[in-house]
Amino acid sequence: MQTRAIILAAGKGTRMKSEKYKVLHEVCGTPMIQHVINNLGQAGITDVYAVLGHGSETVGTYLGDGIKQTIQEEQLGTAHAVMEWREALSDAEGHTMVVCGDTPLITDTTMQAFMNYHLDTGSKATILSSRTGEPSGYGRIVRKENGSVKRIVEDKDATDLEREIKEVSSGTFIFDNKALFEALGQVGNDNAQNEYYLPDVVSILRDKGARVEAYISPDFEETLGINDRVALANAEEILRKRINTRHMENGVTLVHPVATYIDAQVEIGSDSIIYPGAIIRGNTKIGKNVIISSGTEINGSTIDDDAEIKHSVVTGAGVGKGTTVGPFAQLRPQAELGRDVKIGNFVEVKKSRLEDESKVSHLSYIGDAAIGERSNIGCGTITVNYDGKNKFLTEIGADAFIGCNSNLVAPVSIGDRSFIAAGSTITDEVPEDSLAIARNRQTTKKDYYKKDN
């Protein structure tokens, strides 16, 4: 029987003190609502509905067409939010999980176990709960003597005795769908906040004799919601530890995991070594036996097996097998390096393809260029690619040698096995097997200093 999910994402999150909607704040490089969607999908729930708040167009744009959306014009509570889907879902068969968009730490494993528990017990409602020594601020799970759930009481409405309860609600539920929408119509707002609480559905169903259960999460940290920047930082720390642990379990060496920052989407092959202070972000894929040194930042790039990146910045680039980059180099978007390429210190490469075994060893700018196999680009070489309006291509063939301090004024082509003399400014095509010299002849005036003194 089908299980769908409703994500509650209507709150702007005023305590974040941000123009950005709360659920779009990133945890380890991914918006928190996307973590929720990903975990639902991995747990087998792909039919997802979202409740957004008035003015949250940016959230809706981010979610796109893959997630069904509706707007809660007034913020009148969680039960009121779920009711926004009454017309579409009230007659649907199956089960509905309701989860908050600011709970990115609930794993797919816990979601799957929670869902299975609900189905196995045959309950009309199941609460995802957890135990904590600091329950203040959370709704308490009030159980009957036989262990079943009697009700959930919000912290502001709880008695002193109820506040001593250590089992708390995570705000995540699974309901028999028809029972949910029938009960929602009976929820009132006679409480301290004058809001329509979703947990009141539990009491309504219990009063009708329905079975209500609570599945206790194995880890309280999973159920943490994010309401401010402190909680955001805590969630980042928790998730980053999970990410780093997973990579180490898969054969990656993290020399100092606490000082290594790896986003959720990153893939790393076995026997790679990541040194402290490395930042690896976005949709980055790193192969096997790669070395990433301290101070390196990689974002949205592909690093093939046996490569080494030394104290450099790599963004939107591709690094081939056995290639070395740095120290202190920058690969900008659309830099593509072949196998066994060498990019040395203080070299910048942008929107260029360097074929296998080519070298740009130091102090050069390579932009909008195509460089052939085994070519050597000397120190201080500049591809002059921009005339103030347009970018132009520099083409260098295989086995070419570009002397130090050369300017290659694009568009220009340099043939295979050609030589460019050091200090040249090249503006015309250089055929294959040629030597090009484009500099003023040296003039030496003897005894010049003596004449002036």
TIMI-526484 format. One record per residue (C-alpha): residue in three letters; x, y, z. Coordinates in steps of 0.5 Angstrom, whole numbers, padded with zeros to 4 digits. Example, Ala and Ser with C-alpha at 12.3 -4.5 7.8 and 13.67 -1.06 7.14 Angstrom:
<recs>
REC   rest       X       Y       Z
REC    ALA    0025   -0009    0016
REC    SER    0027   -0002    0014
</recs>
This chain:
<recs>
REC   rest       X       Y       Z
REC    MET    0000    0000    0000
REC    GLN    0003    0007   -0002
REC    THR    0006    0011    0003
REC    ARG    0007    0019    0001
REC    ALA    0010    0024    0005
REC    ILE    0008    0032    0007
REC    ILE    0014    0036    0008
REC    LEU    0012    0042    0012
REC    ALA    0016    0048    0010
REC    ALA    0012    0054    0011
REC    GLY    0016    0058    0016
REC    LYS    0021    0063    0014
REC    GLY    0025    0062    0020
REC    THR    0025    0069    0023
REC    ARG    0030    0066    0029
REC    MET    0035    0065    0023
REC    LYS    0036    0073    0022
REC    SER    0036    0072    0014
REC    GLU    0033    0074    0008
REC    LYS    0034    0067    0006
REC    TYR    0028    0062    0008
REC    LYS    0030    0057    0013
REC    VAL    0029    0051    0009
REC    LEU    0034    0053    0004
REC    HIS    0040    0054    0009
REC    GLU    0045    0049    0007
REC    VAL    0048    0044    0011
REC    CYS    0054    0041    0009
REC    GLY    0053    0044    0002
REC    THR    0046    0042    0001
REC    PRO    0039    0046    0003
REC    MET    0036    0042    0009
REC    ILE    0030    0041    0005
REC    GLN    0034    0037    0000
REC    HIS    0037    0033    0005
REC    VAL    0030    0031    0007
REC    ILE    0027    0030    0000
REC    ASN    0034    0025   -0001
REC    ASN    0033    0021    0005
REC    LEU    0025    0020    0004
REC    GLY    0027    0018   -0003
REC    GLN    0032    0013    0000
REC    ALA    0027    0010    0004
REC    GLY    0023    0009   -0002
REC    ILE    0018    0015   -0001
REC    THR    0018    0019   -0008
REC    ASP    0011    0021   -0008
REC    VAL    0012    0028   -0004
REC    TYR    0008    0034   -0003
REC    ALA    0010    0041    0000
REC    VAL    0007    0046    0004
REC    LEU    0010    0053    0003
REC    GLY    0009    0059    0006
REC    HIS    0006    0066    0003
REC    GLY    0012    0069    0000
REC    SER    0016    0063   -0001
REC    GLU    0017    0063   -0008
REC    THR    0025    0062   -0008
REC    VAL    0023    0055   -0004
REC    GLY    0018    0053   -0010
REC    THR    0023    0055   -0015
REC    TYR    0028    0051   -0012
REC    LEU    0024    0045   -0011
REC    GLY    0021    0045   -0018
REC    ASP    0016    0041   -0022
REC    GLY    0019    0034   -0018
REC    ILE    0015    0036   -0011
REC    LYS    0008    0038   -0011
REC    GLN    0007    0045   -0008
REC    THR    0001    0049   -0004
REC    ILE    0001    0055    0000
REC    GLN   -0001    0056    0007
REC    GLU   -0003    0063    0007
REC    GLU   -0003    0064    0014
REC    GLN    0001    0061    0019
REC    LEU   -0004    0058    0024
REC    GLY    0000    0051    0026
REC    THR    0002    0045    0023
REC    ALA   -0005    0041    0023
REC    HIS   -0007    0047    0019
REC    ALA   -0001    0046    0014
REC    VAL   -0003    0039    0013
REC    MET   -0010    0041    0012
REC    GLU   -0008    0045    0006
REC    TRP   -0007    0038    0002
REC    ARG   -0014    0036    0004
REC    GLU   -0018    0037   -0003
REC    ALA   -0012    0033   -0006
REC    LEU   -0011    0027   -0001
REC    SER   -0017    0026    0004
REC    ASP   -0020    0020    0000
REC    ALA   -0013    0017   -0002
REC    GLU   -0011    0010    0000
REC    GLY   -0005    0008    0004
REC    HIS   -0001    0012    0009
REC    THR    0002    0019    0010
REC    MET    0009    0021    0013
REC    VAL    0009    0028    0016
REC    VAL    0016    0031    0016
REC    CYS    0019    0038    0018
REC    GLY    0023    0041    0012
REC    ASP    0028    0043    0018
REC    THR    0030    0036    0020
REC    PRO    0036    0034    0015
REC    LEU    0039    0029    0020
REC    ILE    0033    0024    0020
REC    THR    0037    0018    0016
REC    ASP    0034    0014    0011
REC    THR    0035    0008    0015
REC    THR    0031    0011    0021
REC    MET    0025    0013    0016
REC    GLN    0025    0006    0013
REC    ALA    0025    0003    0020
REC    PHE    0020    0008    0023
REC    MET    0015    0006    0017
REC    ASN    0016   -0001    0018
REC    TYR    0014   -0001    0025
REC    HIS    0008    0003    0023
REC    LEU    0006   -0002    0018
REC    ASP    0008   -0008    0023
REC    THR    0004   -0005    0029
REC    GLY   -0002   -0004    0024
REC    SER   -0003    0003    0028
REC    LYS   -0007    0009    0025
REC    ALA   -0002    0014    0028
REC    THR    0006    0013    0029
REC    ILE    0010    0018    0032
REC    LEU    0018    0018    0031
REC    SER    0020    0020    0038
REC    SER    0027    0020    0042
REC    ARG    0029    0020    0049
REC    THR    0034    0026    0052
REC    GLY    0036    0029    0058
REC    GLU    0034    0036    0056
REC    PRO    0027    0035    0054
REC    SER    0025    0043    0055
REC    GLY    0022    0046    0049
REC    TYR    0019    0039    0046
REC    GLY    0013    0036    0046
REC    ARG    0012    0030    0051
REC    ILE    0010    0023    0049
REC    VAL    0005    0021    0055
REC    ARG    0004    0014    0055
REC    LYS   -0001    0009    0058
REC    GLU    0000    0004    0063
REC    ASN    0001   -0001    0058
REC    GLY    0006    0003    0054
REC    SER    0002    0005    0048
REC    VAL    0001    0013    0047
REC    LYS   -0004    0017    0050
REC    ARG   -0003    0024    0047
REC    ILE    0003    0029    0046
REC    VAL    0003    0035    0050
REC    GLU    0007    0041    0048
REC    ASP    0012    0044    0053
REC    LYS    0008    0050    0054
REC    ASP    0002    0047    0055
REC    ALA    0005    0041    0060
REC    THR    0004    0040    0067
REC    ASP    0010    0040    0072
REC    LEU    0010    0033    0072
REC    GLU    0009    0032    0065
REC    ARG    0015    0036    0064
REC    GLU    0019    0031    0067
REC    ILE    0018    0026    0062
REC    LYS    0024    0025    0058
REC    GLU    0021    0022    0051
REC    VAL    0020    0027    0046
REC    SER    0016    0028    0040
REC    SER    0021    0029    0034
REC    GLY    0015    0033    0030
REC    THR    0015    0027    0025
REC    PHE    0009    0022    0024
REC    ILE    0006    0017    0020
REC    PHE   -0002    0016    0019
REC    ASP   -0007    0012    0016
REC    ASN   -0008    0017    0011
REC    LYS   -0016    0017    0011
REC    ALA   -0016    0017    0019
REC    LEU   -0011    0023    0019
REC    PHE   -0016    0028    0015
REC    GLU   -0022    0026    0018
REC    ALA   -0019    0027    0025
REC    LEU   -0016    0034    0022
REC    GLY   -0023    0037    0022
REC    GLN   -0024    0036    0029
REC    VAL   -0017    0039    0031
REC    GLY   -0018    0046    0035
REC    ASN   -0014    0052    0038
REC    ASP   -0015    0052    0045
REC    ASN   -0008    0052    0047
REC    ALA   -0003    0057    0049
REC    GLN   -0001    0059    0042
REC    ASN   -0008    0059    0039
REC    GLU   -0006    0054    0034
REC    TYR   -0008    0048    0031
REC    TYR   -0003    0043    0033
REC    LEU   -0002    0036    0029
REC    PRO    0000    0032    0035
REC    ASP   -0008    0033    0037
REC    VAL   -0009    0028    0032
REC    VAL   -0006    0023    0036
REC    SER   -0011    0025    0042
REC    ILE   -0017    0025    0037
REC    LEU   -0015    0018    0034
REC    ARG   -0014    0015    0041
REC    ASP   -0021    0018    0044
REC    LYS   -0024    0014    0038
REC    GLY   -0021    0007    0040
REC    ALA   -0015    0007    0035
REC    ARG   -0008    0005    0036
REC    VAL   -0003    0010    0037
REC    GLU    0004    0008    0037
REC    ALA    0011    0011    0038
REC    TYR    0018    0009    0035
REC    ILE    0024    0011    0039
REC    SER    0029    0014    0034
REC    PRO    0036    0010    0036
REC    ASP    0039    0017    0036
REC    PHE    0036    0024    0039
REC    GLU    0041    0028    0035
REC    GLU    0037    0025    0028
REC    THR    0031    0029    0031
REC    LEU    0034    0035    0032
REC    GLY    0030    0041    0028
REC    ILE    0034    0047    0026
REC    ASN    0031    0054    0028
REC    ASP    0037    0059    0029
REC    ARG    0045    0059    0027
REC    VAL    0047    0056    0033
REC    ALA    0043    0049    0031
REC    LEU    0045    0050    0024
REC    ALA    0052    0050    0026
REC    ASN    0051    0044    0031
REC    ALA    0047    0040    0025
REC    GLU    0053    0042    0020
REC    GLU    0058    0038    0025
REC    ILE    0054    0032    0026
REC    LEU    0053    0031    0019
REC    ARG    0060    0033    0017
REC    LYS    0062    0027    0022
REC    ARG    0057    0022    0019
REC    ILE    0060    0024    0012
REC    ASN    0067    0023    0014
REC    THR    0066    0017    0018
REC    ARG    0063    0014    0012
REC    HIS    0069    0016    0007
REC    MET    0074    0013    0012
REC    GLU    0070    0007    0013
REC    ASN    0070    0006    0005
REC    GLY    0078    0006    0005
REC    VAL    0079    0014    0005
REC    THR    0085    0017    0010
REC    LEU    0083    0023    0013
REC    VAL    0089    0025    0017
REC    HIS    0085    0030    0022
REC    PRO    0077    0029    0020
REC    VAL    0075    0034    0025
REC    ALA    0079    0039    0021
REC    THR    0077    0036    0014
REC    TYR    0070    0039    0011
REC    ILE    0067    0035    0006
REC    ASP    0060    0036    0003
REC    ALA    0055    0031    0003
REC    GLN    0055    0030   -0005
REC    VAL    0062    0029   -0005
REC    GLU    0065    0022   -0008
REC    ILE    0072    0019   -0006
REC    GLY    0075    0013   -0008
REC    SER    0079    0008   -0004
REC    ASP    0086    0010   -0002
REC    SER    0086    0017   -0003
REC    ILE    0089    0021    0003
REC    ILE    0086    0028    0005
REC    TYR    0090    0033    0009
REC    PRO    0087    0037    0015
REC    GLY    0084    0044    0012
REC    ALA    0082    0041    0006
REC    ILE    0075    0044    0003
REC    ILE    0071    0039   -0002
REC    ARG    0065    0042   -0004
REC    GLY    0059    0041   -0009
REC    ASN    0058    0035   -0014
REC    THR    0066    0033   -0013
REC    LYS    0068    0026   -0015
REC    ILE    0075    0024   -0013
REC    GLY    0078    0018   -0016
REC    LYS    0083    0013   -0012
REC    ASN    0090    0014   -0009
REC    VAL    0089    0021   -0010
REC    ILE    0093    0026   -0005
REC    ILE    0089    0033   -0003
REC    SER    0094    0037    0001
REC    SER    0092    0042    0007
REC    GLY    0089    0049    0004
REC    THR    0086    0046   -0002
REC    GLU    0079    0048   -0004
REC    ILE    0075    0044   -0009
REC    ASN    0068    0045   -0012
REC    GLY    0064    0041   -0017
REC    SER    0070    0038   -0020
REC    THR    0073    0031   -0022
REC    ILE    0079    0029   -0020
REC    ASP    0082    0022   -0023
REC    ASP    0086    0017   -0020
REC    ASP    0093    0018   -0018
REC    ALA    0092    0025   -0018
REC    GLU    0095    0030   -0013
REC    ILE    0093    0037   -0011
REC    LYS    0097    0041   -0007
REC    HIS    0095    0048   -0004
REC    SER    0090    0050   -0009
REC    VAL    0083    0052   -0012
REC    VAL    0080    0048   -0017
REC    THR    0073    0050   -0019
REC    GLY    0069    0046   -0024
REC    ALA    0075    0043   -0027
REC    GLY    0077    0036   -0029
REC    VAL    0084    0033   -0027
REC    GLY    0086    0027   -0031
REC    LYS    0090    0021   -0028
REC    GLY    0097    0022   -0025
REC    THR    0096    0029   -0026
REC    THR    0099    0034   -0021
REC    VAL    0097    0041   -0019
REC    GLY    0100    0046   -0015
REC    PRO    0102    0049   -0010
REC    PHE    0098    0055   -0011
REC    ALA    0095    0054   -0017
REC    GLN    0088    0056   -0019
REC    LEU    0084    0052   -0024
REC    ARG    0077    0055   -0026
REC    PRO    0071    0053   -0029
REC    GLN    0072    0049   -0036
REC    ALA    0079    0047   -0035
REC    GLU    0080    0040   -0037
REC    LEU    0087    0037   -0036
REC    GLY    0089    0030   -0039
REC    ARG    0093    0025   -0036
REC    ASP    0100    0026   -0033
REC    VAL    0099    0034   -0034
REC    LYS    0103    0038   -0029
REC    ILE    0101    0045   -0027
REC    GLY    0106    0048   -0022
REC    ASN    0106    0054   -0017
REC    PHE    0102    0060   -0019
REC    VAL    0099    0058   -0025
REC    GLU    0092    0060   -0027
REC    VAL    0088    0055   -0032
REC    LYS    0081    0057   -0035
REC    LYS    0076    0054   -0040
REC    SER    0082    0051   -0043
REC    ARG    0084    0043   -0045
REC    LEU    0091    0041   -0044
REC    GLU    0093    0034   -0047
REC    ASP    0097    0029   -0044
REC    GLU    0104    0030   -0041
REC    SER    0103    0037   -0042
REC    LYS    0107    0042   -0037
REC    VAL    0105    0049   -0035
REC    SER    0110    0049   -0029
REC    HIS    0110    0056   -0026
REC    LEU    0107    0063   -0026
REC    SER    0103    0063   -0032
REC    TYR    0096    0064   -0035
REC    ILE    0092    0060   -0039
REC    GLY    0085    0062   -0042
REC    ASP    0081    0060   -0047
REC    ALA    0086    0055   -0050
REC    ALA    0088    0048   -0053
REC    ILE    0095    0045   -0052
REC    GLY    0097    0039   -0055
REC    GLU    0100    0033   -0052
REC    ARG    0107    0034   -0049
REC    SER    0108    0041   -0050
REC    ASN    0112    0045   -0045
REC    ILE    0109    0052   -0043
REC    GLY    0115    0056   -0040
REC    CYS    0115    0061   -0034
REC    GLY    0111    0067   -0035
REC    THR    0107    0065   -0041
REC    ILE    0100    0069   -0042
REC    THR    0095    0067   -0047
REC    VAL    0092    0074   -0049
REC    ASN    0085    0072   -0050
REC    TYR    0081    0078   -0049
REC    ASP    0080    0084   -0053
REC    GLY    0076    0088   -0048
REC    LYS    0069    0085   -0051
REC    ASN    0071    0078   -0054
REC    LYS    0075    0072   -0052
REC    PHE    0079    0068   -0057
REC    LEU    0082    0062   -0058
REC    THR    0090    0060   -0057
REC    GLU    0091    0053   -0060
REC    ILE    0098    0050   -0059
REC    GLY    0100    0043   -0062
REC    ALA    0103    0037   -0060
REC    ASP    0111    0037   -0057
REC    ALA    0111    0045   -0058
REC    PHE    0116    0049   -0053
REC    ILE    0114    0056   -0051
REC    GLY    0119    0060   -0048
REC    CYS    0119    0064   -0042
REC    ASN    0115    0070   -0041
REC    SER    0112    0070   -0048
REC    ASN    0105    0073   -0050
REC    LEU    0101    0069   -0055
REC    VAL    0096    0074   -0057
REC    ALA    0089    0070   -0059
REC    PRO    0086    0068   -0064
REC    VAL    0093    0065   -0066
REC    SER    0095    0058   -0068
REC    ILE    0102    0055   -0066
REC    GLY    0104    0048   -0070
REC    ASP    0106    0042   -0067
REC    ARG    0114    0041   -0065
REC    SER    0114    0049   -0066
REC    PHE    0119    0053   -0062
REC    ILE    0117    0060   -0059
REC    ALA    0123    0064   -0057
REC    ALA    0123    0067   -0050
REC    GLY    0120    0074   -0049
REC    SER    0116    0074   -0056
REC    THR    0110    0077   -0057
REC    ILE    0106    0072   -0062
REC    THR    0101    0075   -0066
REC    ASP    0101    0071   -0073
REC    GLU    0100    0063   -0074
REC    VAL    0107    0059   -0073
REC    PRO    0107    0053   -0078
REC    GLU    0109    0046   -0075
REC    ASP    0117    0045   -0074
REC    SER    0118    0053   -0074
REC    LEU    0122    0057   -0069
REC    ALA    0118    0064   -0068
REC    ILE    0122    0070   -0065
REC    ALA    0118    0076   -0064
REC    ARG    0122    0081   -0060
REC    ASN    0127    0087   -0061
REC    ARG    0134    0086   -0063
REC    GLN    0138    0087   -0056
REC    THR    0142    0094   -0056
REC    THR    0148    0094   -0052
REC    LYS    0152    0101   -0050
REC    LYS    0158    0100   -0047
REC    ASP    0161    0105   -0042
REC    TYR    0154    0108   -0041
REC    TYR    0154    0109   -0034
REC    LYS    0161    0112   -0034
REC    LYS    0159    0117   -0039
REC    ASP    0153    0119   -0034
REC    ASN    0158    0120   -0028
</recs>
